[in-house]
Amino acid sequence: MPTPSSIVKHVSAVVVGTGISGLFTALKLSSKGVNTMLVTKSALDESNSRYAQGGIAAVLPSNPNDSLELHLQDTIRAGAGLCNETSSRSILSEGYSAIEDLLCYGVPFDRKPDNELALTREAAHSIERILHAGGDATGHSVEMTLIDKVRNDPRIEVVEFAQVVELLVENDRCVGCRAVDYRKQQEIVIHSPHVILATGGIGRLYSHTTNPSIATGDGIALAHHIGAHIENMEFIQFHPTAFYADERLHFLVSEALRGEGGILRNKSGERFAFKYHPDGELAPRDIVTRAIYAEMQAAGMDYVYLDISHLPAETIEKRFPTILANCLNFGIDIRKDLIPVAPAAHYLMGGITVDVDGRSTVNGLYAVGETAYTGLHGANRLASNSLLECVVLARRVANYIGLAKTEPDSQTQTNLTQPVATSVYEFDLPPNIQTLLDELHQLMWRHVGILRNEAGLHQAKTRLTEMSHTVQEHQWRLKVPAGTELSNQLIVATLITDAALARKESRGAHTRTDYPEHETQGAYASSVAGRASGGS
């Protein structure tokens, strides 16, 4: 049935998405006296952040062998020459302050017997600098702590199960958004001078991913639709190790296992990582991913093995309780058994172009977390830099908005209360939508995945165009939430494919078998002047 009449809300700031970046942004806005609406298309506690096992990278004063320069060098090296050094230095410099903020909110980071914060090492880091919580449950620990704070904050209004379907623009400024509460089947028009997108990643565009079902690139599609600058979309990080069983991948197996001494073995039980890079298992993620992929192809297998059975059982139980429990559910005891693993789509290095204060190229629109492109990750994200970026950018967005006059003045209020045209949204599932989604995800994995070439990318682009025409013809974008998500995925898939076609080189997470060498070109940017067409 169509949506009933809209309800209209006026807020000082609206945050779309409730991962760590969205939660932290809302809390920091509240601390600046800014009344904030926090909108999520699912439950408050469902996000990519929840599944982050590794940790958060930061240079601590208690770690005398580390330094900002060393962290920056590791970041740039992993980023394959495409990190923005200025913004990277700026973000990394706030690492310790970000940790202090999280500690003040009550995040229970793991500690050593002397009560110092415990640190571990992950791939491509030259030193131990990764903080973790609950052993291998850092994302969950941080998110649950922040959710508790959000639920008890009177300045934050939480709206769950509401899909944001449109950003509102007046006079080249983002002035709010339109959302649809698909449980109540009601449209909500939200007027605000500050809209912050924290909608997470795009992993669900691929048939094999570590991401939850909500990671469909919604924020990027929304921003692209109003002409925001989008950058580096070709760089999709495929995590080397997701757990394989029953002919599919089930969950992430943290890089921290390799950081603690885990060994990759092929079908014959041979350690193979050093054949591909002198750092072996601790090489940058893109290299380890391609090494595993090559071994899988050579052996005709869908997985390789990760071996941590040589570690003391008590170390495994304390450091990796979540992974141990999850593997035991499949009959794998990682204290003595080899772990079957394979690569999966994991993290987007590109996104909505923002400055170091999180501001996009559209006035009034901001982005934080995986949705944003700051230049920190370059062509290949350094492990555990993402949670740091989430917290730092959230702080900066809140600081910027807090210094501005967040309550609309009388003239702005008059403009914002002009009638907003209401679209008719429906809630029945489009016919055969799951078939179309499965085809899209397999198409992206096959042609826009770990290895790419021009013929495959053109084949993907042709089919994406056909699928987008189908969605437009039947107006499936108006069928919330499934049709809207499909439309968003097609927009983002097209952006990724176009960027991959434009970058005629192999760099970081982007590998073109027809252009295997590095070139000197910088970031490929996709931007539009006006409304996007594909898939919308």
C-alpha positions in Angstrom: 0.0 0.0 0.0 1.2 3.6 -0.6 2.7 5.6 2.2 0.3 7.8 4.2 0.8 11.5 4.6 4.3 12.6 5.8 5.3 13.7 9.2 7.8 16.6 9.3 10.6 17.0 11.8 13.1 19.9 12.3 16.4 19.0 14.0 19.8 20.8 14.3 21.6 17.8 12.8 20.6 14.4 11.4 23.0 11.4 11.3 22.2 8.6 8.9 23.7 5.3 10.1 24.5 3.8 13.4 27.9 2.1 13.3 30.6 3.4 15.4 31.1 6.5 13.2 27.4 7.4 13.4 27.0 6.7 17.1 30.1 8.6 18.0 29.2 11.6 15.8 25.8 11.8 17.5 27.3 11.6 21.0 29.9 14.3 20.2 27.2 16.5 18.7 25.2 16.1 21.9 28.3 17.1 23.9 28.4 20.3 21.9 24.7 21.1 22.7 23.4 20.0 19.3 20.0 18.2 19.3 20.5 15.3 16.9 18.3 12.7 15.1 20.0 9.4 14.5 18.4 7.4 11.7 19.1 3.7 10.9 17.5 1.4 8.4 17.8 -1.6 10.7 18.1 -2.0 14.5 20.4 0.3 16.3 22.9 -2.4 17.0 23.2 -3.8 13.5 26.2 -2.4 11.5 29.6 -3.3 10.0 31.3 -2.0 13.1 29.7 -4.7 15.3 31.7 -7.3 13.4 35.1 -5.6 13.5 37.4 -8.1 15.3 40.8 -6.6 15.0 41.0 -3.2 16.8 42.0 0.4 16.5 45.4 1.6 15.6 46.9 4.5 17.5 50.3 5.8 18.7 50.3 5.8 22.5 52.7 7.7 24.8 53.2 4.4 26.7 54.6 2.9 23.5 58.1 4.6 23.2 59.2 2.7 20.1 56.3 4.1 18.1 55.8 7.5 16.6 53.4 9.4 14.4 56.0 9.3 11.6 56.3 5.6 11.8 52.5 5.1 11.7 52.3 7.5 8.8 55.0 5.6 6.9 53.2 2.3 7.4 49.9 3.9 6.3 51.5 5.3 3.1 53.3 2.1 2.3 50.2 0.0 2.6 48.2 2.7 0.6 50.5 2.0 -2.5 51.3 5.7 -3.1 47.7 7.0 -3.1 47.3 8.2 0.5 46.9 12.0 0.9 49.9 12.6 3.2 48.5 15.9 4.6 45.1 14.5 5.6 46.6 11.2 6.8 49.0 13.0 9.1 46.2 15.1 10.4 44.0 12.1 11.2 46.7 9.9 12.6 47.9 12.7 14.9 44.6 12.5 16.9 45.0 8.8 17.6 45.7 9.1 21.3 43.1 11.8 21.8 40.5 9.5 20.2 41.5 6.6 22.5 41.1 8.9 25.5 37.7 9.8 24.3 36.6 6.2 24.0 38.0 5.4 27.4 36.0 8.3 28.9 32.9 6.8 27.3 33.8 3.5 29.1 35.1 1.3 26.2 36.7 -1.7 28.0 40.0 -2.0 26.0 42.0 -5.0 27.0 44.9 -4.4 29.4 48.1 -6.2 30.5 48.6 -7.4 34.0 50.3 -4.1 34.9 47.0 -2.3 33.7 48.8 -0.8 30.7 46.7 -1.0 27.5 47.4 -4.2 25.6 48.7 -3.8 22.1 49.1 -6.2 19.2 50.4 -6.1 15.7 48.6 -6.7 12.4 49.7 -7.0 8.8 51.8 -4.1 7.3 52.3 -2.5 10.7 56.0 -2.3 11.7 55.2 -2.3 15.4 52.6 -3.3 17.9 50.1 -0.5 18.0 46.6 -2.1 17.8 44.3 -1.8 20.8 41.6 -4.4 21.2 38.6 -5.2 23.4 37.1 -8.5 24.4 40.1 -10.2 22.7 38.7 -10.3 19.2 35.4 -8.4 19.7 36.6 -4.8 19.5 33.9 -3.6 17.2 31.1 -5.2 19.3 32.6 -3.8 22.6 32.9 -0.3 21.3 29.5 -0.3 19.6 27.6 -1.7 22.6 29.3 0.9 24.9 28.3 3.8 22.6 24.8 2.5 22.1 24.2 2.5 25.8 25.3 6.1 25.9 23.1 7.1 23.0 20.0 5.5 24.4 20.4 7.5 27.6 21.2 10.8 25.9 18.2 13.2 25.9 19.6 15.2 23.0 19.6 12.2 20.7 16.4 11.0 19.1 16.8 7.5 17.6 14.7 6.4 14.6 15.1 2.7 13.8 13.9 0.7 10.7 13.7 3.9 8.6 15.3 3.9 5.1 16.6 7.3 3.9 15.5 7.5 0.4 16.4 11.0 -0.7 18.6 14.0 0.3 16.8 17.3 0.1 18.5 20.2 -1.6 17.7 23.9 -1.8 19.9 26.5 -3.4 22.8 24.0 -3.8 22.7 23.1 -0.1 21.6 19.9 1.5 18.8 20.9 3.9 17.6 17.5 5.1 16.4 14.1 4.0 13.4 12.0 3.4 13.1 8.7 5.2 10.5 5.9 5.2 9.7 4.0 8.3 8.9 0.7 6.7 7.5 -0.9 9.9 5.0 1.9 10.5 4.8 2.5 6.7 5.2 6.2 7.2 7.3 8.8 5.5 9.4 11.2 7.6 10.6 14.5 6.1 13.5 15.7 8.2 14.7 19.3 7.8 18.2 20.0 9.1 21.0 22.4 8.2 23.5 19.5 8.8 23.2 16.0 7.3 25.9 13.5 8.2 26.1 10.2 6.2 27.5 7.3 8.3 26.0 4.5 6.3 29.0 2.2 6.2 30.4 0.1 3.3 29.4 -1.7 0.1 30.4 -5.3 0.8 26.9 -6.7 0.0 27.4 -5.9 -3.7 29.6 -9.0 -3.8 28.5 -12.7 -3.5 31.4 -13.3 -1.0 31.7 -10.7 1.8 32.4 -10.3 5.5 29.8 -7.5 5.7 26.2 -7.8 7.1 23.2 -7.5 4.9 22.8 -3.7 5.5 26.1 -2.8 3.8 24.6 -1.8 0.4 26.3 1.6 -0.2 23.2 3.7 0.5 24.9 6.8 1.6 27.2 6.9 -1.5 24.2 6.5 -3.8 22.3 9.3 -2.0 25.3 11.6 -2.2 26.0 10.8 -5.9 22.3 11.5 -6.7 22.7 15.2 -5.6 26.1 15.7 -7.3 28.5 15.1 -4.4 32.1 14.3 -5.4 32.8 10.5 -5.2 36.4 9.2 -5.4 38.6 6.1 -5.5 35.6 3.6 -5.9 37.8 1.1 -7.7 39.6 0.2 -4.5 37.7 -2.6 -2.7 39.7 -4.4 0.0 39.2 -8.1 -0.1 40.0 -9.5 3.4 42.3 -12.5 2.9 40.6 -14.7 5.5 36.9 -15.4 5.9 35.8 -18.8 7.3 34.8 -21.3 4.7 32.3 -24.1 5.3 29.4 -25.7 3.6 30.4 -24.2 0.2 30.2 -20.6 1.4 31.9 -18.0 3.6 30.4 -17.4 7.0 32.4 -14.8 9.0 35.6 -12.8 9.3 38.7 -14.5 10.7 40.7 -11.6 12.0 44.0 -10.5 10.7 45.1 -10.5 14.3 45.5 -14.2 14.1 48.3 -13.7 11.6 49.6 -10.9 13.7 50.0 -13.3 16.6 51.8 -15.8 14.5 49.2 -17.6 12.3 50.5 -19.5 9.3 48.9 -19.8 5.9 49.1 -23.3 4.4 48.0 -24.6 1.0 46.3 -27.9 0.2 49.6 -29.8 0.7 50.1 -28.2 4.1 53.0 -26.0 2.8 53.5 -22.5 4.1 53.2 -20.4 1.0 53.0 -16.7 1.9 56.8 -16.0 1.7 56.7 -17.0 -2.0 54.7 -13.9 -2.7 56.3 -11.3 -0.3 59.2 -11.1 2.1 56.8 -10.2 5.0 54.9 -13.4 4.4 51.6 -13.5 6.3 52.1 -9.9 7.5 52.3 -8.4 4.0 49.7 -5.8 3.1 46.2 -7.2 2.7 46.0 -6.9 -1.1 49.2 -9.0 -1.5 48.0 -11.7 0.9 44.6 -11.8 -0.7 46.1 -12.4 -4.2 48.5 -15.0 -2.8 45.7 -17.0 -1.3 43.6 -16.6 -4.5 46.6 -17.9 -6.5 47.0 -20.9 -4.3 43.3 -21.7 -4.5 43.4 -21.6 -8.2 46.5 -23.7 -8.5 45.0 -26.4 -6.2 41.5 -26.1 -7.7 40.1 -25.5 -4.2 37.7 -22.9 -2.7 39.9 -22.2 0.3 43.3 -22.5 1.9 44.2 -23.1 5.6 45.2 -20.8 8.5 47.1 -22.5 11.2 47.4 -21.2 14.8 47.5 -24.6 16.5 51.1 -24.0 17.5 50.0 -21.2 19.9 49.3 -22.1 23.5 45.7 -23.0 24.0 45.2 -20.5 26.8 46.5 -17.7 24.5 43.9 -18.7 21.8 41.1 -18.9 24.4 41.9 -15.4 25.8 42.8 -13.6 22.6 40.3 -15.1 20.2 37.3 -16.3 22.1 34.8 -15.2 19.4 36.5 -16.9 16.6 37.1 -20.0 18.7 33.4 -20.2 19.5 32.3 -19.5 16.0 34.6 -22.2 14.5 33.6 -24.7 17.1 30.0 -24.3 15.8 31.3 -25.8 12.6 33.3 -28.6 14.2 36.6 -26.8 13.9 38.7 -26.5 17.0 41.3 -23.8 16.2 43.5 -24.9 19.1 44.3 -28.0 17.1 42.6 -27.9 13.7 43.5 -26.0 10.5 41.0 -23.2 9.7 39.6 -23.2 6.2 39.7 -19.6 4.9 39.2 -17.7 1.6 39.1 -14.0 0.6 35.9 -11.9 0.7 34.9 -8.3 0.0 35.5 -6.4 3.1 36.2 -2.6 3.0 35.8 0.3 0.6 38.8 2.7 0.5 36.9 5.2 -1.7 33.7 7.0 -1.0 32.2 10.5 -0.7 35.1 13.0 -0.9 35.4 15.0 2.3 37.9 17.3 3.9 39.5 16.8 7.3 36.4 18.2 8.9 34.2 15.6 7.1 32.6 18.2 4.8 31.6 17.0 1.3 31.5 19.1 -1.8 27.8 19.8 -1.2 27.2 22.4 1.5 25.4 21.0 4.5 26.4 17.4 3.7 29.0 15.5 5.7 30.3 11.9 5.6 32.2 9.9 8.2 33.5 6.3 8.5 33.6 3.9 5.5 31.2 6.1 3.6 33.8 8.9 3.4 36.9 9.3 1.4 39.5 11.3 3.3 42.7 10.1 1.5 43.8 8.1 4.6 43.5 4.6 3.1 44.9 5.2 -0.4 44.7 2.1 -2.6 44.9 -0.3 0.3 43.8 0.3 3.9 46.3 -0.3 6.6 44.6 -2.7 9.1 42.8 -1.0 12.0 43.2 2.5 10.7 39.4 2.5 9.9 38.1 2.6 13.4 40.6 5.4 14.2 39.3 7.4 11.2 35.7 6.8 12.3 36.4 8.4 15.7 38.6 11.2 14.6 36.3 12.3 11.8 33.2 12.1 14.0 34.9 14.4 16.5 35.8 16.9 13.8 32.4 16.9 12.2 30.9 17.6 15.7 33.4 20.3 16.4 32.7 22.0 13.1 28.9 21.9 13.5 29.2 22.8 17.2 31.1 26.0 16.3 28.5 26.9 13.7 25.0 28.3 14.5 23.3 25.0 14.5 19.8 26.2 15.3 18.1 27.5 12.1 17.7 31.3 12.0 14.3 32.7 11.1 15.1 33.0 7.4 16.5 29.5 7.1 13.5 28.2 9.1 11.1 29.9 6.6 13.0 28.3 3.6 13.0 24.9 5.2 9.3 24.8 5.9 8.3 25.2 2.3 6.2 22.2 1.1 8.3 19.2 0.0 6.8 17.1 -2.7 5.8 13.7 -1.4 6.5 10.5 -3.4 4.4 7.4 -3.0 6.3 4.5 -1.5 5.2 0.9 -1.4 6.2 -2.0 0.7 5.6 -5.1 -1.4 8.6 -6.9 -2.8 9.5 -6.4 -6.4 9.0 -9.7 -8.4 12.1 -11.8 -8.7 14.2 -9.3 -6.8 16.3 -11.9 -5.1 17.2 -13.5 -8.4 18.3 -10.0 -9.7 20.3 -9.4 -6.5 22.0 -12.7 -6.7 23.0 -12.0 -10.3 24.3 -8.6 -9.4 26.4 -9.9 -6.6 27.8 -12.8 -8.7 28.5 -10.4 -11.6 30.5 -8.1 -9.3 32.5 -11.0 -7.8 33.3 -12.4 -11.2 34.2 -9.3 -13.2 34.8 -6.5 -10.7 36.4 -8.6 -7.9 39.9 -9.6 -6.9 41.2 -9.8 -10.5 39.8 -7.6 -13.3 40.3 -7.0 -17.0 38.7 -4.7 -19.6 36.6 -7.3 -21.3 35.0 -8.5 -18.0 34.5 -4.9 -16.8 32.7 -4.0 -20.0 30.5 -7.1 -19.7 29.7 -6.0 -16.2 28.9 -2.5 -17.3 26.5 -3.6 -20.0 24.6 -5.9 -17.7 24.5 -3.2 -14.9 23.0 -0.8 -17.4 20.3 -3.3 -18.4 19.5 -4.0 -14.8 19.3 -0.3 -14.0 16.8 0.2 -16.9 14.6 -2.6 -15.4 14.6 -0.9 -12.0 13.7 2.5 -13.5 11.0 1.1 -15.8 9.2 -0.6 -12.9 10.0 2.2 -10.4 11.3 -0.3 -7.9 13.3 2.4 -6.1 9.9 3.3 -4.5 9.5 -0.1 -3.0 11.0 0.2 0.4 13.4 -1.2 1.6 14.3 -4.0 -0.9 13.7 -2.0 -4.1 15.5 1.1 -2.7 18.5 -1.0 -1.7 18.7 -2.7 -5.1 18.6 0.8 -6.8 21.4 2.0 -4.5 23.5 -1.1 -5.2 23.2 -0.6 -8.9 24.3 3.0 -8.7 27.3 2.1 -6.5 28.2 -1.0 -8.6 28.3 1.3 -11.7 30.5 3.8 -10.0 32.9 1.0 -9.0 32.9 -0.5 -12.5 33.5 2.9 -14.2 36.4 3.6 -11.9 37.9 0.2 -12.4 37.7 0.7 -16.2 39.3 4.2 -16.0 42.3 3.0 -13.9 44.5 1.2 -16.4 47.1 0.0 -14.0 47.3 -2.4 -11.0 47.7 -0.7 -7.7 46.8 -1.8 -4.1 43.5 -3.6 -4.0 42.8 -2.8 -7.7 44.4 -5.5 -9.9 44.0 -5.4 -13.7 45.4 -8.5 -15.4 45.6 -6.6 -18.7 47.5 -3.7 -17.0 49.7 -5.4 -14.4 52.2 -2.5 -13.9 51.9 0.6 -11.6 51.4 3.9 -13.4 51.6 7.4 -11.9 48.0 8.5 -12.1 46.2 9.7 -9.0 42.7 9.2 -7.8 40.0 8.6 -10.3 37.0 10.8 -9.3 33.4 10.4 -10.3 31.1 13.4 -9.9 28.0 14.7 -11.5 26.4 18.1 -11.9 22.8 17.4 -11.0 20.9 14.2 -10.6 22.3 10.7 -11.3 20.3 8.5 -13.6 21.6 4.9 -13.4 19.6 2.7 -11.1 17.6 5.6 -9.6 
